[in-house]
Amino acid sequence: MLNTVKVRVPGTTANCGPGFDAIGIACTIYNELELYANYNKKLTIEIHGEGAQAIPTTERNIVWQAVKTVFQKVGYPCQGIKIIMNNRIPLARGLGSSAAAIVGGLVAANAICGNQLSDQQLLDLATALEGHPDNVAPALFGGIALSAVETSDKGIRRAHCLRFIPPSLLKMVVAIPDFTLSTKASRQVLPQAVPLQDAVFNISRTAILIGALCQGKFEYLRYALEDRLHQPYRKKLVPGMDAVFNAAMDNGALGVALSGAGPCLIAFTETNMKRIGEGMLKAFAEHQITASYHELTIDAEGAKIIS
């Protein structure tokens, strides 16, 4: 068994318009996690980069919670742990920072324990820790992940995931505003029930979205990314959201969506990434919001042990 492991985990964008809590994409922005087992008989956590001043370095740390979950499940007798987090994924912005932390902790701990847990077991543990699989599935497996959760008669939840890569290169421009938005706050604005016609609207868009991505017919994204279940309610939490969407489309984007629970906004494209990004930032600035942008593509590997 290993005593030291280093894992790279991609950020993710979830929901992808109509695929609420069901669709996620792994993106080429990464956190790296180093795990040292049997270290000084105590818990030591170092955090560098994004969230360094906000993430707890105590037993409340989500990476440690994931590591401990694996150790307890396989009966690994740990005598102290050191965790070093090198974060590039913005915190609480809708790019899967918590999912990356959970998946990184699970994969690293599983490697330390001799990879006793299967991919399915890791997905189920990640889903239990995160609450839903739409971010943890692509973070774990890479690509575009379609997820569903089955609950047995005994209350046991099992996550199912279908993963694929589009046949053509799809690029993403993510505009990152300079404020955070917690998933909890973003969920609180959602209604408990929606009109039947809105549910049907989202089913049709989700069907077209998956077909377009599978076949590489990205021209359908303009319509396929439309949503009525969460984005109309969440846009009041993201000043200028409609204007940023319009700016992206005016500058050549194929389609746009709220990334996860927000506040990041994501444009899908094959070309014009710089023009799209600058247009999105200008629209944010017109609503007194400072923002930056990243040019990303789809990560095909998911969580990966790099040393």
Contacts in CASP RR format, 6 or more apart in sequence:
PFRMAT RR
TARGET T0000
AUTHOR 0000-0000-0000
METHOD contacts of the structure
MODEL  1
MLNTVKVRVPGTTANCGPGFDAIGIACTIYNELELYANYNKKLTIEIHGE
GAQAIPTTERNIVWQAVKTVFQKVGYPCQGIKIIMNNRIPLARGLGSSAA
AIVGGLVAANAICGNQLSDQQLLDLATALEGHPDNVAPALFGGIALSAVE
TSDKGIRRAHCLRFIPPSLLKMVVAIPDFTLSTKASRQVLPQAVPLQDAV
FNISRTAILIGALCQGKFEYLRYALEDRLHQPYRKKLVPGMDAVFNAAMD
NGALGVALSGAGPCLIAFTETNMKRIGEGMLKAFAEHQITASYHELTIDA
EGAKIIS
1 112 0 8 1.000
1 113 0 8 1.000
1 114 0 8 1.000
2 37 0 8 1.000
2 111 0 8 1.000
2 112 0 8 1.000
2 114 0 8 1.000
3 36 0 8 1.000
3 37 0 8 1.000
3 38 0 8 1.000
3 112 0 8 1.000
4 34 0 8 1.000
4 35 0 8 1.000
4 36 0 8 1.000
4 37 0 8 1.000
5 34 0 8 1.000
5 35 0 8 1.000
5 108 0 8 1.000
5 111 0 8 1.000
5 112 0 8 1.000
5 305 0 8 1.000
5 307 0 8 1.000
6 32 0 8 1.000
6 33 0 8 1.000
6 34 0 8 1.000
6 35 0 8 1.000
6 108 0 8 1.000
6 305 0 8 1.000
6 306 0 8 1.000
6 307 0 8 1.000
7 32 0 8 1.000
7 33 0 8 1.000
7 35 0 8 1.000
7 104 0 8 1.000
7 105 0 8 1.000
7 107 0 8 1.000
7 108 0 8 1.000
7 111 0 8 1.000
7 303 0 8 1.000
7 304 0 8 1.000
7 305 0 8 1.000
7 306 0 8 1.000
8 30 0 8 1.000
8 31 0 8 1.000
8 32 0 8 1.000
8 33 0 8 1.000
8 303 0 8 1.000
8 304 0 8 1.000
8 306 0 8 1.000
9 30 0 8 1.000
9 31 0 8 1.000
9 32 0 8 1.000
9 33 0 8 1.000
9 100 0 8 1.000
9 101 0 8 1.000
9 103 0 8 1.000
9 104 0 8 1.000
9 107 0 8 1.000
9 139 0 8 1.000
9 302 0 8 1.000
9 303 0 8 1.000
9 304 0 8 1.000
10 26 0 8 1.000
10 27 0 8 1.000
10 28 0 8 1.000
10 29 0 8 1.000
10 30 0 8 1.000
10 100 0 8 1.000
10 138 0 8 1.000
10 139 0 8 1.000
10 142 0 8 1.000
10 299 0 8 1.000
10 301 0 8 1.000
10 302 0 8 1.000
10 303 0 8 1.000
11 26 0 8 1.000
11 27 0 8 1.000
11 29 0 8 1.000
11 30 0 8 1.000
11 31 0 8 1.000
11 89 0 8 1.000
11 95 0 8 1.000
11 96 0 8 1.000
11 97 0 8 1.000
11 99 0 8 1.000
11 100 0 8 1.000
11 139 0 8 1.000
11 299 0 8 1.000
12 24 0 8 1.000
12 25 0 8 1.000
12 26 0 8 1.000
12 27 0 8 1.000
12 95 0 8 1.000
12 96 0 8 1.000
12 99 0 8 1.000
12 100 0 8 1.000
12 135 0 8 1.000
12 138 0 8 1.000
12 139 0 8 1.000
13 24 0 8 1.000
13 25 0 8 1.000
13 27 0 8 1.000
13 94 0 8 1.000
13 95 0 8 1.000
13 96 0 8 1.000
13 172 0 8 1.000
13 174 0 8 1.000
13 257 0 8 1.000
13 259 0 8 1.000
13 260 0 8 1.000
13 264 0 8 1.000
13 266 0 8 1.000
14 21 0 8 1.000
14 23 0 8 1.000
14 24 0 8 1.000
14 25 0 8 1.000
14 94 0 8 1.000
14 96 0 8 1.000
14 134 0 8 1.000
14 135 0 8 1.000
14 138 0 8 1.000
14 259 0 8 1.000
14 260 0 8 1.000
15 21 0 8 1.000
15 22 0 8 1.000
15 23 0 8 1.000
15 24 0 8 1.000
15 134 0 8 1.000
15 227 0 8 1.000
15 230 0 8 1.000
15 257 0 8 1.000
15 258 0 8 1.000
15 259 0 8 1.000
15 260 0 8 1.000
16 23 0 8 1.000
16 24 0 8 1.000
16 25 0 8 1.000
16 209 0 8 1.000
16 225 0 8 1.000
16 257 0 8 1.000
17 23 0 8 1.000
17 205 0 8 1.000
17 209 0 8 1.000
17 225 0 8 1.000
17 226 0 8 1.000
17 227 0 8 1.000
17 230 0 8 1.000
17 231 0 8 1.000
17 257 0 8 1.000
17 258 0 8 1.000
18 201 0 8 1.000
18 202 0 8 1.000
18 203 0 8 1.000
18 205 0 8 1.000
18 206 0 8 1.000
18 209 0 8 1.000
18 224 0 8 1.000
18 225 0 8 1.000
18 226 0 8 1.000
18 227 0 8 1.000
18 228 0 8 1.000
18 229 0 8 1.000
19 202 0 8 1.000
19 206 0 8 1.000
19 209 0 8 1.000
19 227 0 8 1.000
20 202 0 8 1.000
20 227 0 8 1.000
20 229 0 8 1.000
20 230 0 8 1.000
21 132 0 8 1.000
21 134 0 8 1.000
22 134 0 8 1.000
22 146 0 8 1.000
22 147 0 8 1.000
22 148 0 8 1.000
22 206 0 8 1.000
23 134 0 8 1.000
23 144 0 8 1.000
23 145 0 8 1.000
23 146 0 8 1.000
23 147 0 8 1.000
23 206 0 8 1.000
23 209 0 8 1.000
23 210 0 8 1.000
24 134 0 8 1.000
24 135 0 8 1.000
24 137 0 8 1.000
24 138 0 8 1.000
24 144 0 8 1.000
24 145 0 8 1.000
24 146 0 8 1.000
24 147 0 8 1.000
25 138 0 8 1.000
25 143 0 8 1.000
25 144 0 8 1.000
25 145 0 8 1.000
25 172 0 8 1.000
25 298 0 8 1.000
26 138 0 8 1.000
26 139 0 8 1.000
26 141 0 8 1.000
26 142 0 8 1.000
26 143 0 8 1.000
26 144 0 8 1.000
26 145 0 8 1.000
26 298 0 8 1.000
26 299 0 8 1.000
26 300 0 8 1.000
26 301 0 8 1.000
26 302 0 8 1.000
27 95 0 8 1.000
27 172 0 8 1.000
27 174 0 8 1.000
27 296 0 8 1.000
27 297 0 8 1.000
27 298 0 8 1.000
27 299 0 8 1.000
28 296 0 8 1.000
28 297 0 8 1.000
28 298 0 8 1.000
28 299 0 8 1.000
29 88 0 8 1.000
29 89 0 8 1.000
29 95 0 8 1.000
29 294 0 8 1.000
29 296 0 8 1.000
30 88 0 8 1.000
30 89 0 8 1.000
30 100 0 8 1.000
30 299 0 8 1.000
31 50 0 8 1.000
31 85 0 8 1.000
31 86 0 8 1.000
31 87 0 8 1.000
31 88 0 8 1.000
31 89 0 8 1.000
31 97 0 8 1.000
31 100 0 8 1.000
31 101 0 8 1.000
31 104 0 8 1.000
32 85 0 8 1.000
32 86 0 8 1.000
32 306 0 8 1.000
33 63 0 8 1.000
33 83 0 8 1.000
33 84 0 8 1.000
33 85 0 8 1.000
33 86 0 8 1.000
33 101 0 8 1.000
33 104 0 8 1.000
33 105 0 8 1.000
33 108 0 8 1.000
34 82 0 8 1.000
34 83 0 8 1.000
34 84 0 8 1.000
34 86 0 8 1.000
35 67 0 8 1.000
35 81 0 8 1.000
35 82 0 8 1.000
35 83 0 8 1.000
35 105 0 8 1.000
35 108 0 8 1.000
35 109 0 8 1.000
35 112 0 8 1.000
36 81 0 8 1.000
36 82 0 8 1.000
36 83 0 8 1.000
36 84 0 8 1.000
37 78 0 8 1.000
37 80 0 8 1.000
37 81 0 8 1.000
37 112 0 8 1.000
38 78 0 8 1.000
38 79 0 8 1.000
38 80 0 8 1.000
39 80 0 8 1.000
39 81 0 8 1.000
39 82 0 8 1.000
40 80 0 8 1.000
40 82 0 8 1.000
41 79 0 8 1.000
41 80 0 8 1.000
42 80 0 8 1.000
43 58 0 8 1.000
43 59 0 8 1.000
43 64 0 8 1.000
43 80 0 8 1.000
43 81 0 8 1.000
43 83 0 8 1.000
44 81 0 8 1.000
44 82 0 8 1.000
44 83 0 8 1.000
45 57 0 8 1.000
45 58 0 8 1.000
45 61 0 8 1.000
45 63 0 8 1.000
45 64 0 8 1.000
45 82 0 8 1.000
45 83 0 8 1.000
45 84 0 8 1.000
45 85 0 8 1.000
46 57 0 8 1.000
46 82 0 8 1.000
46 83 0 8 1.000
46 84 0 8 1.000
46 85 0 8 1.000
47 55 0 8 1.000
47 57 0 8 1.000
47 85 0 8 1.000
47 87 0 8 1.000
48 84 0 8 1.000
48 85 0 8 1.000
48 86 0 8 1.000
48 87 0 8 1.000
49 86 0 8 1.000
49 87 0 8 1.000
49 88 0 8 1.000
50 87 0 8 1.000
50 88 0 8 1.000
50 89 0 8 1.000
50 90 0 8 1.000
50 91 0 8 1.000
50 97 0 8 1.000
51 87 0 8 1.000
51 91 0 8 1.000
52 87 0 8 1.000
54 91 0 8 1.000
55 61 0 8 1.000
55 62 0 8 1.000
55 85 0 8 1.000
55 87 0 8 1.000
55 91 0 8 1.000
59 65 0 8 1.000
61 83 0 8 1.000
62 98 0 8 1.000
62 101 0 8 1.000
62 102 0 8 1.000
62 129 0 8 1.000
63 83 0 8 1.000
63 85 0 8 1.000
63 101 0 8 1.000
63 102 0 8 1.000
63 104 0 8 1.000
63 105 0 8 1.000
64 81 0 8 1.000
64 83 0 8 1.000
65 102 0 8 1.000
65 129 0 8 1.000
66 101 0 8 1.000
66 102 0 8 1.000
66 103 0 8 1.000
66 104 0 8 1.000
66 105 0 8 1.000
66 106 0 8 1.000
66 109 0 8 1.000
66 125 0 8 1.000
66 126 0 8 1.000
66 129 0 8 1.000
67 81 0 8 1.000
67 83 0 8 1.000
67 105 0 8 1.000
67 106 0 8 1.000
67 108 0 8 1.000
67 109 0 8 1.000
68 109 0 8 1.000
69 106 0 8 1.000
69 109 0 8 1.000
69 125 0 8 1.000
69 129 0 8 1.000
70 76 0 8 1.000
70 105 0 8 1.000
70 106 0 8 1.000
70 109 0 8 1.000
70 110 0 8 1.000
70 113 0 8 1.000
70 117 0 8 1.000
70 125 0 8 1.000
71 78 0 8 1.000
71 109 0 8 1.000
71 113 0 8 1.000
73 117 0 8 1.000
73 121 0 8 1.000
73 125 0 8 1.000
74 113 0 8 1.000
74 116 0 8 1.000
74 117 0 8 1.000
76 109 0 8 1.000
76 112 0 8 1.000
76 113 0 8 1.000
85 101 0 8 1.000
87 97 0 8 1.000
89 95 0 8 1.000
89 96 0 8 1.000
89 97 0 8 1.000
89 100 0 8 1.000
90 97 0 8 1.000
90 176 0 8 1.000
90 264 0 8 1.000
91 97 0 8 1.000
91 180 0 8 1.000
92 180 0 8 1.000
92 181 0 8 1.000
92 182 0 8 1.000
92 183 0 8 1.000
93 176 0 8 1.000
93 177 0 8 1.000
93 180 0 8 1.000
93 181 0 8 1.000
93 259 0 8 1.000
93 262 0 8 1.000
93 263 0 8 1.000
93 264 0 8 1.000
94 181 0 8 1.000
94 183 0 8 1.000
94 259 0 8 1.000
94 260 0 8 1.000
94 261 0 8 1.000
94 262 0 8 1.000
94 263 0 8 1.000
94 264 0 8 1.000
95 174 0 8 1.000
95 176 0 8 1.000
95 259 0 8 1.000
95 260 0 8 1.000
95 264 0 8 1.000
96 135 0 8 1.000
96 139 0 8 1.000
96 260 0 8 1.000
98 130 0 8 1.000
98 135 0 8 1.000
98 183 0 8 1.000
99 126 0 8 1.000
99 130 0 8 1.000
99 135 0 8 1.000
99 136 0 8 1.000
99 139 0 8 1.000
100 139 0 8 1.000
102 126 0 8 1.000
102 129 0 8 1.000
102 130 0 8 1.000
102 136 0 8 1.000
102 139 0 8 1.000
103 122 0 8 1.000
103 126 0 8 1.000
103 136 0 8 1.000
103 139 0 8 1.000
103 140 0 8 1.000
103 303 0 8 1.000
104 139 0 8 1.000
104 303 0 8 1.000
106 117 0 8 1.000
106 122 0 8 1.000
106 125 0 8 1.000
106 126 0 8 1.000
107 122 0 8 1.000
107 140 0 8 1.000
107 303 0 8 1.000
107 305 0 8 1.000
108 305 0 8 1.000
110 116 0 8 1.000
110 117 0 8 1.000
110 122 0 8 1.000
111 305 0 8 1.000
117 125 0 8 1.000
119 140 0 8 1.000
119 141 0 8 1.000
122 140 0 8 1.000
123 133 0 8 1.000
123 136 0 8 1.000
123 137 0 8 1.000
123 140 0 8 1.000
123 141 0 8 1.000
123 159 0 8 1.000
123 161 0 8 1.000
124 157 0 8 1.000
124 158 0 8 1.000
124 159 0 8 1.000
126 133 0 8 1.000
126 136 0 8 1.000
126 137 0 8 1.000
126 139 0 8 1.000
126 140 0 8 1.000
126 159 0 8 1.000
127 133 0 8 1.000
127 136 0 8 1.000
127 137 0 8 1.000
127 149 0 8 1.000
127 157 0 8 1.000
127 159 0 8 1.000
128 157 0 8 1.000
129 136 0 8 1.000
130 136 0 8 1.000
132 147 0 8 1.000
132 149 0 8 1.000
133 145 0 8 1.000
133 147 0 8 1.000
133 148 0 8 1.000
133 149 0 8 1.000
133 159 0 8 1.000
133 161 0 8 1.000
134 145 0 8 1.000
134 147 0 8 1.000
135 260 0 8 1.000
137 145 0 8 1.000
137 147 0 8 1.000
137 159 0 8 1.000
137 161 0 8 1.000
137 163 0 8 1.000
138 144 0 8 1.000
138 145 0 8 1.000
138 163 0 8 1.000
138 299 0 8 1.000
138 302 0 8 1.000
139 302 0 8 1.000
139 303 0 8 1.000
140 302 0 8 1.000
140 303 0 8 1.000
141 161 0 8 1.000
141 163 0 8 1.000
141 302 0 8 1.000
142 163 0 8 1.000
142 298 0 8 1.000
142 299 0 8 1.000
142 300 0 8 1.000
142 301 0 8 1.000
142 302 0 8 1.000
143 163 0 8 1.000
143 164 0 8 1.000
143 165 0 8 1.000
143 298 0 8 1.000
143 299 0 8 1.000
143 300 0 8 1.000
143 302 0 8 1.000
144 163 0 8 1.000
144 164 0 8 1.000
144 165 0 8 1.000
144 166 0 8 1.000
144 213 0 8 1.000
144 298 0 8 1.000
145 161 0 8 1.000
145 162 0 8 1.000
145 163 0 8 1.000
146 161 0 8 1.000
146 162 0 8 1.000
146 163 0 8 1.000
146 164 0 8 1.000
146 210 0 8 1.000
147 159 0 8 1.000
147 160 0 8 1.000
147 161 0 8 1.000
147 162 0 8 1.000
148 159 0 8 1.000
148 160 0 8 1.000
149 157 0 8 1.000
149 158 0 8 1.000
149 159 0 8 1.000
149 160 0 8 1.000
150 157 0 8 1.000
150 158 0 8 1.000
150 159 0 8 1.000
150 160 0 8 1.000
151 157 0 8 1.000
151 158 0 8 1.000
152 158 0 8 1.000
164 213 0 8 1.000
164 214 0 8 1.000
165 298 0 8 1.000
165 300 0 8 1.000
166 213 0 8 1.000
166 214 0 8 1.000
166 216 0 8 1.000
166 218 0 8 1.000
166 298 0 8 1.000
167 214 0 8 1.000
167 215 0 8 1.000
167 216 0 8 1.000
168 216 0 8 1.000
168 218 0 8 1.000
168 270 0 8 1.000
169 270 0 8 1.000
169 297 0 8 1.000
170 213 0 8 1.000
170 216 0 8 1.000
170 218 0 8 1.000
170 268 0 8 1.000
170 270 0 8 1.000
170 297 0 8 1.000
170 298 0 8 1.000
171 268 0 8 1.000
171 269 0 8 1.000
171 270 0 8 1.000
171 271 0 8 1.000
171 273 0 8 1.000
171 295 0 8 1.000
171 296 0 8 1.000
171 297 0 8 1.000
172 266 0 8 1.000
172 267 0 8 1.000
172 268 0 8 1.000
172 269 0 8 1.000
172 295 0 8 1.000
172 296 0 8 1.000
172 297 0 8 1.000
172 298 0 8 1.000
173 248 0 8 1.000
173 253 0 8 1.000
173 266 0 8 1.000
173 267 0 8 1.000
173 269 0 8 1.000
173 273 0 8 1.000
173 276 0 8 1.000
173 277 0 8 1.000
173 280 0 8 1.000
173 293 0 8 1.000
173 294 0 8 1.000
173 295 0 8 1.000
173 296 0 8 1.000
174 259 0 8 1.000
174 264 0 8 1.000
174 265 0 8 1.000
174 266 0 8 1.000
174 267 0 8 1.000
174 293 0 8 1.000
174 294 0 8 1.000
174 296 0 8 1.000
175 244 0 8 1.000
175 248 0 8 1.000
175 264 0 8 1.000
175 265 0 8 1.000
175 266 0 8 1.000
175 267 0 8 1.000
175 277 0 8 1.000
175 280 0 8 1.000
175 281 0 8 1.000
175 284 0 8 1.000
175 291 0 8 1.000
175 292 0 8 1.000
175 293 0 8 1.000
176 264 0 8 1.000
176 291 0 8 1.000
176 292 0 8 1.000
176 293 0 8 1.000
176 294 0 8 1.000
177 238 0 8 1.000
177 263 0 8 1.000
177 264 0 8 1.000
177 284 0 8 1.000
177 289 0 8 1.000
177 290 0 8 1.000
177 291 0 8 1.000
178 289 0 8 1.000
178 290 0 8 1.000
178 291 0 8 1.000
178 292 0 8 1.000
179 263 0 8 1.000
179 289 0 8 1.000
180 263 0 8 1.000
181 237 0 8 1.000
181 238 0 8 1.000
181 261 0 8 1.000
181 262 0 8 1.000
181 263 0 8 1.000
182 261 0 8 1.000
183 261 0 8 1.000
185 237 0 8 1.000
186 234 0 8 1.000
186 237 0 8 1.000
186 261 0 8 1.000
186 262 0 8 1.000
187 261 0 8 1.000
189 233 0 8 1.000
189 234 0 8 1.000
189 236 0 8 1.000
189 237 0 8 1.000
190 229 0 8 1.000
190 230 0 8 1.000
190 233 0 8 1.000
190 234 0 8 1.000
191 233 0 8 1.000
194 228 0 8 1.000
194 229 0 8 1.000
198 228 0 8 1.000
198 229 0 8 1.000
199 229 0 8 1.000
201 226 0 8 1.000
201 228 0 8 1.000
202 227 0 8 1.000
202 228 0 8 1.000
202 229 0 8 1.000
205 223 0 8 1.000
205 224 0 8 1.000
205 225 0 8 1.000
205 226 0 8 1.000
205 227 0 8 1.000
206 224 0 8 1.000
208 220 0 8 1.000
208 223 0 8 1.000
208 224 0 8 1.000
209 220 0 8 1.000
209 221 0 8 1.000
209 224 0 8 1.000
209 225 0 8 1.000
211 217 0 8 1.000
211 220 0 8 1.000
212 218 0 8 1.000
212 219 0 8 1.000
212 220 0 8 1.000
212 221 0 8 1.000
212 224 0 8 1.000
218 254 0 8 1.000
218 268 0 8 1.000
218 270 0 8 1.000
219 254 0 8 1.000
221 254 0 8 1.000
221 255 0 8 1.000
221 268 0 8 1.000
222 249 0 8 1.000
222 254 0 8 1.000
222 255 0 8 1.000
225 255 0 8 1.000
225 256 0 8 1.000
225 257 0 8 1.000
225 268 0 8 1.000
227 257 0 8 1.000
227 258 0 8 1.000
230 258 0 8 1.000
231 257 0 8 1.000
231 258 0 8 1.000
234 258 0 8 1.000
234 261 0 8 1.000
234 262 0 8 1.000
235 241 0 8 1.000
235 242 0 8 1.000
235 258 0 8 1.000
237 262 0 8 1.000
237 263 0 8 1.000
238 258 0 8 1.000
238 262 0 8 1.000
238 263 0 8 1.000
238 265 0 8 1.000
239 284 0 8 1.000
239 287 0 8 1.000
239 288 0 8 1.000
239 289 0 8 1.000
240 283 0 8 1.000
240 284 0 8 1.000
240 286 0 8 1.000
240 287 0 8 1.000
240 289 0 8 1.000
241 258 0 8 1.000
241 265 0 8 1.000
243 283 0 8 1.000
243 284 0 8 1.000
243 286 0 8 1.000
243 287 0 8 1.000
244 256 0 8 1.000
244 265 0 8 1.000
244 280 0 8 1.000
244 283 0 8 1.000
244 284 0 8 1.000
245 256 0 8 1.000
245 265 0 8 1.000
246 283 0 8 1.000
247 279 0 8 1.000
247 280 0 8 1.000
247 282 0 8 1.000
247 283 0 8 1.000
248 255 0 8 1.000
248 256 0 8 1.000
248 265 0 8 1.000
248 267 0 8 1.000
248 276 0 8 1.000
248 277 0 8 1.000
248 279 0 8 1.000
248 280 0 8 1.000
249 255 0 8 1.000
249 256 0 8 1.000
249 267 0 8 1.000
250 279 0 8 1.000
251 272 0 8 1.000
251 275 0 8 1.000
251 276 0 8 1.000
251 277 0 8 1.000
251 278 0 8 1.000
251 279 0 8 1.000
251 280 0 8 1.000
252 269 0 8 1.000
252 271 0 8 1.000
252 272 0 8 1.000
252 275 0 8 1.000
252 276 0 8 1.000
253 267 0 8 1.000
253 268 0 8 1.000
253 269 0 8 1.000
253 272 0 8 1.000
253 276 0 8 1.000
254 267 0 8 1.000
254 268 0 8 1.000
254 269 0 8 1.000
254 270 0 8 1.000
255 267 0 8 1.000
255 268 0 8 1.000
255 269 0 8 1.000
256 265 0 8 1.000
256 266 0 8 1.000
256 267 0 8 1.000
256 268 0 8 1.000
257 265 0 8 1.000
257 266 0 8 1.000
257 268 0 8 1.000
258 264 0 8 1.000
258 265 0 8 1.000
258 266 0 8 1.000
259 265 0 8 1.000
259 266 0 8 1.000
265 280 0 8 1.000
267 276 0 8 1.000
267 277 0 8 1.000
267 280 0 8 1.000
269 276 0 8 1.000
273 295 0 8 1.000
274 295 0 8 1.000
277 293 0 8 1.000
277 295 0 8 1.000
278 293 0 8 1.000
280 291 0 8 1.000
280 293 0 8 1.000
281 291 0 8 1.000
281 292 0 8 1.000
281 293 0 8 1.000
284 290 0 8 1.000
284 291 0 8 1.000
285 291 0 8 1.000
END
